[in-house]
Amino acid sequence: MSVVLPAPFSPTSPKTQPRPTVSVTSLKARFILIAPNFQTSHGEFSLEKPGKIRFEYDPPDQLLVVSDGKVITLVDYDLPQ
């Protein structure tokens, strides 16, 4: 049995030179949710600093989940509001 260990850290190594930092303030992506019975739901996910998040499901699911970092709100458009 053999074990391969990574090379020791070297501050002069080109791979370890500091990289410019990128400040991400928002993110938007499509998602697919797969249930245990393999049914799928699709939608759009949004994230915005500080602490805002949103899941908006595509039809026929008609569901919206939103949070401002303190309160989570669930809106099911199929239910009478």
SULGI-V185176 format. One line per field, one symbol per residue. phi: phi as a letter, one per 40 degrees, with the letter a starting at -180 (. if undefined). burial: + if it has 16 or more other ideal C-beta (glycine too) atoms within 10 Angstrom, else -. A space follows every 10 residues. Layout:
phi: ???
burial: ???
This chain:
phi: .bbbbccccb cccccbcdbc cbccbaabac bbbbcdcgcb bbibbbbacc gcaabbccdc cfbbbbbbgb bbbbbbcccc b
burial: ---------- ---------- ---------- ---------- --+------- ---++++--- +-+-+----- ---------- -
